[in-house]
């Protein structure tokens, strides 16, 4: 899926209520795509979202991991975020993201 198509999909997701899982692995997403998704999810308050899988998107970088770490703290039910096989995301940023998810689970 290209960037333009994904940004159109973000508009569709924005209109849906009660979304609990987004499985977006292997879609050649960019940081720009994920940041747009995170902003929309925060602004529209998709409070039901529990699971987000962005694995196998090799263009994603630390910028995406940072945006996801922030998203985890803002969405009350988001307790699973997958970002496997994204080689441009540093181990340090992955650890920060995993820590945010773990903290949320422990405090639930």
Backbone atoms as SQL, in Angstrom:
CREATE TABLE atoms (id INTEGER PRIMARY KEY, chain TEXT, resi INTEGER, resn TEXT, atom TEXT, x REAL, y REAL, z REAL);
INSERT INTO atoms VALUES
  (1, 'A', 1, 'UNK', 'N', 0.859, -1.166, 0.000),
  (2, 'A', 1, 'UNK', 'CA', 0.000, 0.000, 0.000),
  (3, 'A', 1, 'UNK', 'C', 0.903, 1.227, 0.000),
  (4, 'A', 2, 'UNK', 'N', 0.621, 2.168, -0.813),
  (5, 'A', 2, 'UNK', 'CA', 1.415, 3.379, -0.853),
  (6, 'A', 2, 'UNK', 'C', 0.979, 4.381, 0.197),
  (7, 'A', 3, 'UNK', 'N', 1.796, 5.419, 0.322),
  (8, 'A', 3, 'UNK', 'CA', 1.533, 6.452, 1.314),
  (9, 'A', 3, 'UNK', 'C', 0.186, 7.134, 1.064),
  (10, 'A', 4, 'UNK', 'N', -0.090, 7.449, -0.184),
  (11, 'A', 4, 'UNK', 'CA', -1.332, 8.147, -0.521),
  (12, 'A', 4, 'UNK', 'C', -2.559, 7.286, -0.188),
  (13, 'A', 5, 'UNK', 'N', -2.489, 6.012, -0.523),
  (14, 'A', 5, 'UNK', 'CA', -3.603, 5.097, -0.226),
  (15, 'A', 5, 'UNK', 'C', -3.780, 4.941, 1.285),
  (16, 'A', 6, 'UNK', 'N', -2.665, 4.867, 2.010),
  (17, 'A', 6, 'UNK', 'CA', -2.777, 4.707, 3.455),
  (18, 'A', 6, 'UNK', 'C', -3.389, 5.940, 4.100),
  (19, 'A', 7, 'UNK', 'N', -2.999, 7.114, 3.651),
  (20, 'A', 7, 'UNK', 'CA', -3.568, 8.333, 4.228),
  (21, 'A', 7, 'UNK', 'C', -5.074, 8.406, 3.971),
  (22, 'A', 8, 'UNK', 'N', -5.530, 7.861, 2.839),
  (23, 'A', 8, 'UNK', 'CA', -6.971, 7.769, 2.577),
  (24, 'A', 8, 'UNK', 'C', -7.611, 6.772, 3.543),
  (25, 'A', 9, 'UNK', 'N', -6.908, 5.678, 3.842),
  (26, 'A', 9, 'UNK', 'CA', -7.408, 4.694, 4.795),
  (27, 'A', 9, 'UNK', 'C', -7.531, 5.297, 6.194),
  (28, 'A', 10, 'UNK', 'N', -6.609, 6.168, 6.563),
  (29, 'A', 10, 'UNK', 'CA', -6.680, 6.840, 7.866),
  (30, 'A', 10, 'UNK', 'C', -7.999, 7.602, 7.974),
  (31, 'A', 11, 'UNK', 'N', -8.410, 8.232, 6.888),
  (32, 'A', 11, 'UNK', 'CA', -9.688, 8.955, 6.900),
  (33, 'A', 11, 'UNK', 'C', -10.862, 8.010, 7.146),
  (34, 'A', 12, 'UNK', 'N', -10.788, 6.811, 6.582),
  (35, 'A', 12, 'UNK', 'CA', -11.854, 5.821, 6.781),
  (36, 'A', 12, 'UNK', 'C', -11.856, 5.340, 8.230),
  (37, 'A', 13, 'UNK', 'N', -10.677, 5.041, 8.755),
  (38, 'A', 13, 'UNK', 'CA', -10.559, 4.580, 10.143),
  (39, 'A', 13, 'UNK', 'C', -11.097, 5.644, 11.100),
  (40, 'A', 14, 'UNK', 'N', -10.852, 6.891, 10.768),
  (41, 'A', 14, 'UNK', 'CA', -11.308, 8.000, 11.611),
  (42, 'A', 14, 'UNK', 'C', -12.824, 7.970, 11.806),
  (43, 'A', 15, 'UNK', 'N', -13.546, 7.564, 10.795),
  (44, 'A', 15, 'UNK', 'CA', -15.006, 7.548, 10.854),
  (45, 'A', 15, 'UNK', 'C', -15.565, 6.324, 11.581),
  (46, 'A', 16, 'UNK', 'N', -14.760, 5.287, 11.709),
  (47, 'A', 16, 'UNK', 'CA', -15.219, 4.057, 12.358),
  (48, 'A', 16, 'UNK', 'C', -15.143, 4.202, 13.873),
  (49, 'A', 17, 'UNK', 'N', -16.143, 3.739, 14.548),
  (50, 'A', 17, 'UNK', 'CA', -16.162, 3.777, 16.015),
  (51, 'A', 17, 'UNK', 'C', -16.014, 2.354, 16.530),
  (52, 'A', 18, 'UNK', 'N', -15.359, 2.190, 17.645),
  (53, 'A', 18, 'UNK', 'CA', -15.223, 0.877, 18.256),
  (54, 'A', 18, 'UNK', 'C', -14.142, -0.005, 17.666),
  (55, 'A', 19, 'UNK', 'N', -13.207, 0.580, 16.936),
  (56, 'A', 19, 'UNK', 'CA', -12.112, -0.218, 16.370),
  (57, 'A', 19, 'UNK', 'C', -11.256, -0.739, 17.517),
  (58, 'A', 20, 'UNK', 'N', -11.072, -2.057, 17.585),
  (59, 'A', 20, 'UNK', 'CA', -10.292, -2.667, 18.655),
  (60, 'A', 20, 'UNK', 'C', -8.919, -3.115, 18.194),
  (61, 'A', 21, 'UNK', 'N', -8.753, -3.388, 16.905),
  (62, 'A', 21, 'UNK', 'CA', -7.468, -3.876, 16.405),
  (63, 'A', 21, 'UNK', 'C', -7.198, -3.325, 15.012),
  (64, 'A', 22, 'UNK', 'N', -5.955, -2.968, 14.801),
  (65, 'A', 22, 'UNK', 'CA', -5.494, -2.553, 13.473),
  (66, 'A', 22, 'UNK', 'C', -4.282, -3.407, 13.132),
  (67, 'A', 23, 'UNK', 'N', -4.410, -4.180, 12.075),
  (68, 'A', 23, 'UNK', 'CA', -3.327, -5.055, 11.610),
  (69, 'A', 23, 'UNK', 'C', -2.828, -4.499, 10.290),
  (70, 'A', 24, 'UNK', 'N', -1.729, -3.777, 10.366),
  (71, 'A', 24, 'UNK', 'CA', -1.206, -3.052, 9.219),
  (72, 'A', 24, 'UNK', 'C', 0.193, -3.520, 8.834),
  (73, 'A', 25, 'UNK', 'N', 0.518, -4.747, 9.184),
  (74, 'A', 25, 'UNK', 'CA', 1.849, -5.257, 8.905),
  (75, 'A', 25, 'UNK', 'C', 2.055, -5.461, 7.400),
  (76, 'A', 26, 'UNK', 'N', 3.306, -5.261, 6.975),
  (77, 'A', 26, 'UNK', 'CA', 3.699, -5.531, 5.600),
  (78, 'A', 26, 'UNK', 'C', 3.044, -4.656, 4.552),
  (79, 'A', 27, 'UNK', 'N', 2.811, -3.403, 4.851),
  (80, 'A', 27, 'UNK', 'CA', 2.167, -2.491, 3.901),
  (81, 'A', 27, 'UNK', 'C', 3.085, -1.390, 3.387),
  (82, 'A', 28, 'UNK', 'N', 4.381, -1.530, 3.607),
  (83, 'A', 28, 'UNK', 'CA', 5.355, -0.521, 3.157),
  (84, 'A', 28, 'UNK', 'C', 5.014, 0.873, 3.675),
  (85, 'A', 29, 'UNK', 'N', 4.614, 0.939, 4.933),
  (86, 'A', 29, 'UNK', 'CA', 4.268, 2.220, 5.540),
  (87, 'A', 29, 'UNK', 'C', 5.530, 3.020, 5.851),
  (88, 'A', 30, 'UNK', 'N', 5.367, 4.335, 5.878),
  (89, 'A', 30, 'UNK', 'CA', 6.452, 5.248, 6.214),
  (90, 'A', 30, 'UNK', 'C', 6.159, 5.898, 7.559),
  (91, 'A', 31, 'UNK', 'N', 7.158, 6.591, 8.091),
  (92, 'A', 31, 'UNK', 'CA', 6.949, 7.342, 9.332),
  (93, 'A', 31, 'UNK', 'C', 5.793, 8.331, 9.172),
  (94, 'A', 32, 'UNK', 'N', 5.723, 8.972, 8.024),
  (95, 'A', 32, 'UNK', 'CA', 4.653, 9.949, 7.769),
  (96, 'A', 32, 'UNK', 'C', 3.279, 9.288, 7.920),
  (97, 'A', 33, 'UNK', 'N', 3.139, 8.072, 7.408),
  (98, 'A', 33, 'UNK', 'CA', 1.877, 7.333, 7.522),
  (99, 'A', 33, 'UNK', 'C', 1.532, 7.062, 8.977),
  (100, 'A', 34, 'UNK', 'N', 2.493, 6.553, 9.720),
  (101, 'A', 34, 'UNK', 'CA', 2.230, 6.163, 11.112),
  (102, 'A', 34, 'UNK', 'C', 1.964, 7.392, 11.978),
  (103, 'A', 35, 'UNK', 'N', 2.690, 8.450, 11.745),
  (104, 'A', 35, 'UNK', 'CA', 2.471, 9.676, 12.522),
  (105, 'A', 35, 'UNK', 'C', 1.075, 10.227, 12.242),
  (106, 'A', 36, 'UNK', 'N', 0.637, 10.182, 10.992),
  (107, 'A', 36, 'UNK', 'CA', -0.731, 10.619, 10.665),
  (108, 'A', 36, 'UNK', 'C', -1.750, 9.727, 11.364),
  (109, 'A', 37, 'UNK', 'N', -1.501, 8.434, 11.388),
  (110, 'A', 37, 'UNK', 'CA', -2.391, 7.501, 12.080),
  (111, 'A', 37, 'UNK', 'C', -2.445, 7.805, 13.574),
  (112, 'A', 38, 'UNK', 'N', -1.287, 7.988, 14.180),
  (113, 'A', 38, 'UNK', 'CA', -1.232, 8.277, 15.626),
  (114, 'A', 38, 'UNK', 'C', -1.964, 9.571, 15.965),
  (115, 'A', 39, 'UNK', 'N', -1.759, 10.595, 15.174),
  (116, 'A', 39, 'UNK', 'CA', -2.448, 11.876, 15.431),
  (117, 'A', 39, 'UNK', 'C', -3.949, 11.714, 15.345),
  (118, 'A', 40, 'UNK', 'N', -4.399, 10.991, 14.318),
  (119, 'A', 40, 'UNK', 'CA', -5.838, 10.775, 14.165),
  (120, 'A', 40, 'UNK', 'C', -6.382, 9.967, 15.337),
  (121, 'A', 41, 'UNK', 'N', -5.685, 8.907, 15.729),
  (122, 'A', 41, 'UNK', 'CA', -6.163, 8.074, 16.833),
  (123, 'A', 41, 'UNK', 'C', -6.258, 8.871, 18.131),
  (124, 'A', 42, 'UNK', 'N', -5.308, 9.759, 18.349),
  (125, 'A', 42, 'UNK', 'CA', -5.343, 10.605, 19.549),
  (126, 'A', 42, 'UNK', 'C', -6.462, 11.636, 19.462),
  (127, 'A', 43, 'UNK', 'N', -6.593, 12.289, 18.312),
  (128, 'A', 43, 'UNK', 'CA', -7.591, 13.350, 18.154),
  (129, 'A', 43, 'UNK', 'C', -9.018, 12.830, 18.207),
  (130, 'A', 44, 'UNK', 'N', -9.245, 11.672, 17.620),
  (131, 'A', 44, 'UNK', 'CA', -10.590, 11.120, 17.541),
  (132, 'A', 44, 'UNK', 'C', -10.905, 10.285, 18.779),
  (133, 'A', 45, 'UNK', 'N', -9.892, 10.038, 19.567),
  (134, 'A', 45, 'UNK', 'CA', -10.067, 9.297, 20.821),
  (135, 'A', 45, 'UNK', 'C', -10.622, 7.892, 20.590),
  (136, 'A', 46, 'UNK', 'N', -9.907, 7.130, 19.821),
  (137, 'A', 46, 'UNK', 'CA', -10.268, 5.722, 19.604),
  (138, 'A', 46, 'UNK', 'C', -9.921, 4.932, 20.861),
  (139, 'A', 47, 'UNK', 'N', -10.731, 5.103, 21.869),
  (140, 'A', 47, 'UNK', 'CA', -10.457, 4.519, 23.185),
  (141, 'A', 47, 'UNK', 'C', -10.589, 3.006, 23.216),
  (142, 'A', 48, 'UNK', 'N', -11.248, 2.424, 22.235),
  (143, 'A', 48, 'UNK', 'CA', -11.432, 0.974, 22.208),
  (144, 'A', 48, 'UNK', 'C', -10.237, 0.240, 21.618),
  (145, 'A', 49, 'UNK', 'N', -9.315, 0.941, 20.977),
  (146, 'A', 49, 'UNK', 'CA', -8.185, 0.280, 20.323),
  (147, 'A', 49, 'UNK', 'C', -7.307, -0.421, 21.351),
  (148, 'A', 50, 'UNK', 'N', -7.130, -1.733, 21.161),
  (149, 'A', 50, 'UNK', 'CA', -6.341, -2.558, 22.069),
  (150, 'A', 50, 'UNK', 'C', -5.073, -3.090, 21.429),
  (151, 'A', 51, 'UNK', 'N', -5.064, -3.235, 20.113),
  (152, 'A', 51, 'UNK', 'CA', -3.986, -3.933, 19.408),
  (153, 'A', 51, 'UNK', 'C', -3.622, -3.192, 18.131),
  (154, 'A', 52, 'UNK', 'N', -2.331, -2.956, 17.929),
  (155, 'A', 52, 'UNK', 'CA', -1.842, -2.280, 16.732),
  (156, 'A', 52, 'UNK', 'C', -0.597, -3.004, 16.251),
  (157, 'A', 53, 'UNK', 'N', -0.650, -3.541, 15.037),
  (158, 'A', 53, 'UNK', 'CA', 0.484, -4.269, 14.469),
  (159, 'A', 53, 'UNK', 'C', 0.997, -3.540, 13.235),
  (160, 'A', 54, 'UNK', 'N', 2.228, -3.034, 13.347),
  (161, 'A', 54, 'UNK', 'CA', 2.890, -2.335, 12.247),
  (162, 'A', 54, 'UNK', 'C', 4.166, -3.066, 11.815),
  (163, 'A', 55, 'UNK', 'N', 4.259, -4.331, 12.135),
  (164, 'A', 55, 'UNK', 'CA', 5.438, -5.131, 11.805),
  (165, 'A', 55, 'UNK', 'C', 5.647, -5.216, 10.290),
  (166, 'A', 56, 'UNK', 'N', 6.875, -5.563, 9.925),
  (167, 'A', 56, 'UNK', 'CA', 7.248, -5.810, 8.532),
  (168, 'A', 56, 'UNK', 'C', 7.030, -4.605, 7.626),
  (169, 'A', 57, 'UNK', 'N', 7.268, -3.433, 8.163),
  (170, 'A', 57, 'UNK', 'CA', 7.266, -2.196, 7.385),
  (171, 'A', 57, 'UNK', 'C', 8.684, -1.632, 7.469),
  (172, 'A', 58, 'UNK', 'N', 9.560, -2.039, 6.555),
  (173, 'A', 58, 'UNK', 'CA', 10.992, -1.769, 6.690),
  (174, 'A', 58, 'UNK', 'C', 11.402, -0.298, 6.643),
  (175, 'A', 59, 'UNK', 'N', 10.536, 0.591, 6.202),
  (176, 'A', 59, 'UNK', 'CA', 10.891, 2.011, 6.139),
  (177, 'A', 59, 'UNK', 'C', 10.692, 2.735, 7.464),
  (178, 'A', 60, 'UNK', 'N', 10.008, 2.096, 8.407),
  (179, 'A', 60, 'UNK', 'CA', 9.744, 2.756, 9.687),
  (180, 'A', 60, 'UNK', 'C', 11.037, 2.939, 10.476),
  (181, 'A', 61, 'UNK', 'N', 11.118, 4.063, 11.196),
  (182, 'A', 61, 'UNK', 'CA', 12.330, 4.426, 11.932),
  (183, 'A', 61, 'UNK', 'C', 11.995, 4.725, 13.394),
  (184, 'A', 62, 'UNK', 'N', 12.975, 5.256, 14.087),
  (185, 'A', 62, 'UNK', 'CA', 12.796, 5.654, 15.482),
  (186, 'A', 62, 'UNK', 'C', 11.674, 6.680, 15.650),
  (187, 'A', 63, 'UNK', 'N', 11.432, 7.456, 14.617),
  (188, 'A', 63, 'UNK', 'CA', 10.354, 8.447, 14.677),
  (189, 'A', 63, 'UNK', 'C', 9.000, 7.757, 14.919),
  (190, 'A', 64, 'UNK', 'N', 8.798, 6.639, 14.255),
  (191, 'A', 64, 'UNK', 'CA', 7.576, 5.860, 14.453),
  (192, 'A', 64, 'UNK', 'C', 7.513, 5.302, 15.863),
  (193, 'A', 65, 'UNK', 'N', 8.621, 4.737, 16.345),
  (194, 'A', 65, 'UNK', 'CA', 8.639, 4.162, 17.697),
  (195, 'A', 65, 'UNK', 'C', 8.310, 5.224, 18.744),
  (196, 'A', 66, 'UNK', 'N', 8.821, 6.420, 18.567),
  (197, 'A', 66, 'UNK', 'CA', 8.523, 7.511, 19.506),
  (198, 'A', 66, 'UNK', 'C', 7.047, 7.893, 19.459),
  (199, 'A', 67, 'UNK', 'N', 6.484, 7.969, 18.265),
  (200, 'A', 67, 'UNK', 'CA', 5.067, 8.313, 18.126),
  (201, 'A', 67, 'UNK', 'C', 4.195, 7.236, 18.769),
  (202, 'A', 68, 'UNK', 'N', 4.581, 5.981, 18.618),
  (203, 'A', 68, 'UNK', 'CA', 3.814, 4.887, 19.210),
  (204, 'A', 68, 'UNK', 'C', 3.919, 4.887, 20.734),
  (205, 'A', 69, 'UNK', 'N', 5.097, 5.185, 21.249),
  (206, 'A', 69, 'UNK', 'CA', 5.267, 5.255, 22.708),
  (207, 'A', 69, 'UNK', 'C', 4.351, 6.331, 23.289),
  (208, 'A', 70, 'UNK', 'N', 4.243, 7.437, 22.609),
  (209, 'A', 70, 'UNK', 'CA', 3.348, 8.503, 23.047),
  (210, 'A', 70, 'UNK', 'C', 1.887, 8.060, 22.947),
  (211, 'A', 71, 'UNK', 'N', 1.546, 7.382, 21.874),
  (212, 'A', 71, 'UNK', 'CA', 0.180, 6.915, 21.672),
  (213, 'A', 71, 'UNK', 'C', -0.245, 5.953, 22.773),
  (214, 'A', 72, 'UNK', 'N', 0.665, 5.071, 23.168),
  (215, 'A', 72, 'UNK', 'CA', 0.352, 4.093, 24.221),
  (216, 'A', 72, 'UNK', 'C', -0.071, 4.800, 25.509),
  (217, 'A', 73, 'UNK', 'N', 0.559, 5.916, 25.807),
  (218, 'A', 73, 'UNK', 'CA', 0.220, 6.635, 27.038),
  (219, 'A', 73, 'UNK', 'C', -1.103, 7.376, 26.930),
  (220, 'A', 74, 'UNK', 'N', -1.582, 7.616, 25.709),
  (221, 'A', 74, 'UNK', 'CA', -2.790, 8.412, 25.520),
  (222, 'A', 74, 'UNK', 'C', -4.062, 7.591, 25.288),
  (223, 'A', 75, 'UNK', 'N', -3.910, 6.369, 24.807),
  (224, 'A', 75, 'UNK', 'CA', -5.088, 5.536, 24.564),
  (225, 'A', 75, 'UNK', 'C', -5.216, 4.515, 25.689),
  (226, 'A', 76, 'UNK', 'N', -6.287, 4.576, 26.447),
  (227, 'A', 76, 'UNK', 'CA', -6.387, 3.785, 27.672),
  (228, 'A', 76, 'UNK', 'C', -6.349, 2.270, 27.479),
  (229, 'A', 77, 'UNK', 'N', -6.831, 1.757, 26.371),
  (230, 'A', 77, 'UNK', 'CA', -6.901, 0.304, 26.186),
  (231, 'A', 77, 'UNK', 'C', -5.789, -0.263, 25.316),
  (232, 'A', 78, 'UNK', 'N', -4.980, 0.583, 24.726),
  (233, 'A', 78, 'UNK', 'CA', -3.922, 0.095, 23.836),
  (234, 'A', 78, 'UNK', 'C', -2.824, -0.571, 24.656),
  (235, 'A', 79, 'UNK', 'N', -2.801, -1.896, 24.610),
  (236, 'A', 79, 'UNK', 'CA', -1.858, -2.657, 25.433),
  (237, 'A', 79, 'UNK', 'C', -0.981, -3.601, 24.621),
  (238, 'A', 80, 'UNK', 'N', -1.174, -3.639, 23.306),
  (239, 'A', 80, 'UNK', 'CA', -0.325, -4.460, 22.455),
  (240, 'A', 80, 'UNK', 'C', 0.043, -3.660, 21.219),
  (241, 'A', 81, 'UNK', 'N', 1.341, -3.454, 21.054),
  (242, 'A', 81, 'UNK', 'CA', 1.858, -2.773, 19.873),
  (243, 'A', 81, 'UNK', 'C', 2.994, -3.619, 19.327),
  (244, 'A', 82, 'UNK', 'N', 2.856, -4.021, 18.085),
  (245, 'A', 82, 'UNK', 'CA', 3.896, -4.848, 17.451),
  (246, 'A', 82, 'UNK', 'C', 4.616, -4.016, 16.396),
  (247, 'A', 83, 'UNK', 'N', 5.945, -4.110, 16.446),
  (248, 'A', 83, 'UNK', 'CA', 6.794, -3.371, 15.509),
  (249, 'A', 83, 'UNK', 'C', 7.998, -4.248, 15.140),
  (250, 'A', 84, 'UNK', 'N', 7.724, -5.543, 14.925),
  (251, 'A', 84, 'UNK', 'CA', 8.789, -6.476, 14.609),
  (252, 'A', 84, 'UNK', 'C', 9.202, -6.350, 13.141),
  (253, 'A', 85, 'UNK', 'N', 10.428, -6.743, 12.896),
  (254, 'A', 85, 'UNK', 'CA', 10.991, -6.751, 11.541),
  (255, 'A', 85, 'UNK', 'C', 10.912, -5.380, 10.867),
  (256, 'A', 86, 'UNK', 'N', 11.260, -4.372, 11.636),
  (257, 'A', 86, 'UNK', 'CA', 11.407, -2.999, 11.141),
  (258, 'A', 86, 'UNK', 'C', 12.849, -2.620, 11.443),
  (259, 'A', 87, 'UNK', 'N', 13.784, -2.969, 10.556),
  (260, 'A', 87, 'UNK', 'CA', 15.218, -2.877, 10.857),
  (261, 'A', 87, 'UNK', 'C', 15.748, -1.474, 11.117),
  (262, 'A', 88, 'UNK', 'N', 15.033, -0.442, 10.730),
  (263, 'A', 88, 'UNK', 'CA', 15.517, 0.927, 10.924),
  (264, 'A', 88, 'UNK', 'C', 15.117, 1.498, 12.286),
  (265, 'A', 89, 'UNK', 'N', 14.350, 0.719, 13.051),
  (266, 'A', 89, 'UNK', 'CA', 13.992, 1.132, 14.413),
  (267, 'A', 89, 'UNK', 'C', 15.081, 0.594, 15.339),
  (268, 'A', 90, 'UNK', 'N', 15.703, 1.499, 16.098),
  (269, 'A', 90, 'UNK', 'CA', 16.807, 1.106, 16.969),
  (270, 'A', 90, 'UNK', 'C', 16.302, 0.266, 18.143),
  (271, 'A', 91, 'UNK', 'N', 17.193, -0.536, 18.664),
  (272, 'A', 91, 'UNK', 'CA', 16.869, -1.362, 19.830),
  (273, 'A', 91, 'UNK', 'C', 16.477, -0.474, 21.013),
  (274, 'A', 92, 'UNK', 'N', 17.152, 0.661, 21.158),
  (275, 'A', 92, 'UNK', 'CA', 16.848, 1.579, 22.256),
  (276, 'A', 92, 'UNK', 'C', 15.398, 2.073, 22.177),
  (277, 'A', 93, 'UNK', 'N', 14.962, 2.481, 20.999),
  (278, 'A', 93, 'UNK', 'CA', 13.585, 2.971, 20.843),
  (279, 'A', 93, 'UNK', 'C', 12.572, 1.846, 21.022),
  (280, 'A', 94, 'UNK', 'N', 12.928, 0.647, 20.567),
  (281, 'A', 94, 'UNK', 'CA', 12.046, -0.506, 20.779),
  (282, 'A', 94, 'UNK', 'C', 11.887, -0.776, 22.274),
  (283, 'A', 95, 'UNK', 'N', 12.992, -0.663, 23.011),
  (284, 'A', 95, 'UNK', 'CA', 12.946, -0.876, 24.462),
  (285, 'A', 95, 'UNK', 'C', 12.055, 0.150, 25.150),
  (286, 'A', 96, 'UNK', 'N', 12.127, 1.403, 24.719),
  (287, 'A', 96, 'UNK', 'CA', 11.277, 2.456, 25.298),
  (288, 'A', 96, 'UNK', 'C', 9.813, 2.132, 25.027),
  (289, 'A', 97, 'UNK', 'N', 9.500, 1.738, 23.796),
  (290, 'A', 97, 'UNK', 'CA', 8.122, 1.396, 23.451),
  (291, 'A', 97, 'UNK', 'C', 7.633, 0.212, 24.285),
  (292, 'A', 98, 'UNK', 'N', 8.449, -0.824, 24.381),
  (293, 'A', 98, 'UNK', 'CA', 8.076, -2.001, 25.167),
  (294, 'A', 98, 'UNK', 'C', 7.885, -1.652, 26.642),
  (295, 'A', 99, 'UNK', 'N', 8.711, -0.758, 27.162),
  (296, 'A', 99, 'UNK', 'CA', 8.582, -0.319, 28.552),
  (297, 'A', 99, 'UNK', 'C', 7.252, 0.391, 28.772),
  (298, 'A', 100, 'UNK', 'N', 6.861, 1.254, 27.845),
  (299, 'A', 100, 'UNK', 'CA', 5.574, 1.970, 27.970),
  (300, 'A', 100, 'UNK', 'C', 4.409, 0.989, 27.981),
  (301, 'A', 101, 'UNK', 'N', 4.487, -0.022, 27.123),
  (302, 'A', 101, 'UNK', 'CA', 3.419, -1.026, 27.081),
  (303, 'A', 101, 'UNK', 'C', 3.411, -1.823, 28.387),
  (304, 'A', 102, 'UNK', 'N', 4.579, -2.239, 28.848),
  (305, 'A', 102, 'UNK', 'CA', 4.676, -3.007, 30.103),
  (306, 'A', 102, 'UNK', 'C', 4.151, -2.202, 31.292),
  (307, 'A', 103, 'UNK', 'N', 4.492, -0.918, 31.355),
  (308, 'A', 103, 'UNK', 'CA', 4.010, -0.062, 32.440),
  (309, 'A', 103, 'UNK', 'C', 2.491, 0.005, 32.442),
  (310, 'A', 104, 'UNK', 'N', 1.914, 0.119, 31.263),
  (311, 'A', 104, 'UNK', 'CA', 0.465, 0.196, 31.153),
  (312, 'A', 104, 'UNK', 'C', -0.174, -1.091, 31.652),
  (313, 'A', 105, 'UNK', 'N', 0.385, -2.233, 31.274),
  (314, 'A', 105, 'UNK', 'CA', -0.172, -3.515, 31.698),
  (315, 'A', 105, 'UNK', 'C', -0.068, -3.657, 33.215),
  (316, 'A', 106, 'UNK', 'N', 1.067, -3.280, 33.776),
  (317, 'A', 106, 'UNK', 'CA', 1.253, -3.390, 35.226),
  (318, 'A', 106, 'UNK', 'C', 0.333, -2.471, 36.011),
  (319, 'A', 107, 'UNK', 'N', 0.032, -1.325, 35.448),
  (320, 'A', 107, 'UNK', 'CA', -0.821, -0.346, 36.141),
  (321, 'A', 107, 'UNK', 'C', -2.312, -0.556, 35.890),
  (322, 'A', 108, 'UNK', 'N', -2.633, -1.531, 35.074),
  (323, 'A', 108, 'UNK', 'CA', -4.058, -1.769, 34.736),
  (324, 'A', 108, 'UNK', 'C', -4.791, -2.474, 35.855);
